[in-house]
Amino acid sequence: MVEIYRSKYYSLHQAANERAFYLDLGQKTVRMSLCQLLSLRHKVLSISIETHFDSDLNKHGFEVLMLCNKEHLFILNTLEIIDLKNLVEHGFVALGLSAEKETIAA
């Protein structure tokens, strides 16, 4: 297995002989196909971090994330969501499936 990217809390690995990806979330490792990884990317990038700082929209600051056709359920706090977004963005860049975002400094 080859490590694609490692963030503070999580890591993404690729098993070329199985044509699968493994997302290590600390407590659990989830095996995913490319389609499931793309679904994870869509779910993670659609989470609004701004709602975590508005007590009317997200009172407790947690996000419920279900993966692989509701086979896995995770409850993540704000810092874990930010880190997972970082892992997804950099992991897809490392795989060559996405372009790196440019940061504009003012």
N, C-alpha and C positions, 0 to 999 in steps of 0.2 A: 504494500500500500504506500502511496506517495502522498505526502502532506502538501496540499495546495495552498492553504493559508491558515495562520493561527492568529487569533485575536486574544484579548485578555482572558475571556471566559470560554471561548469556543474554538474548535478547529474543524477544518474541512479536509477530507482525504479522498483520494480517488484510487479505486482498485481496477486497474486496466484489464486484468484477466477476467473479472466478473462484469465489466461494463457497468459499474455502480459507484456511487458516491456515499461517503459516510460522514455524517455530521455528528461530531462529539459535543454534546451539550453539558458535559460535566457529569451529571447524574446518569445519563443515558446516551447511547450511541444509536443513531437512526440510519438505517440503510435506505438509500433513495436512488431511483432511476433519474435520468436527465430530466424527464417530464416532471417528476416530483420536485426536483431541485428548482426548476423554472417556476413551479407553483409556489414554492417557498419564497423565492425571490419576489414574486408578485405580492404575496401576503405581507412580507416584511417591509417592502418599500411603500406599501399603501398605508402603513401604520403612521398616524400623525403624532409626532413627538410633542407638538404644541398642546395637545389635549391632556398630556400628563402633567402640565403645569397649570391647568385650569381646573379648579376643584369642582366646578359645576359639570364639566364634561367627563372627568375621570377622577372620581372622589378619592380612590385609594392609590392611584398611580401604578396599577398593574394592567397587564395585557394578557389575554388568553389566546394562545396560539395552538391550532390543531394542524397536525401534519399527516400526510400520507392517507388521505381519505378518512380522516378522523380516527386513525389508528393510534396516534400519539397526541397527548395533550400536555401543554406546558404553560405555566403561569410565570410570566417574566415581569420584573420591575423595570423602571425607566432606564437604569444604567445597562441592564442586560439587553434591552431592546436596542439601545444605541450601539452597543457592541455587536449585536447580531446584524444590524444594518451595515456596519463597517465590514464584518466578515463576508456578507453577501456581495457587497460592492467590490471589494478587493479580490474575493474568490473568483468572481466571474471575469474580472480583468486578467487574473493569473491564468485562467482557463482559455483566454482569448475569445470569450463570448460577449465581451462588452468593452467599451472604450472607457478610459479613465476620465473622470470628471475634472474639469479645470476649475481651479479656485481663483476667484477674482478678489484681489486685495485692493482696498480703497485707500 
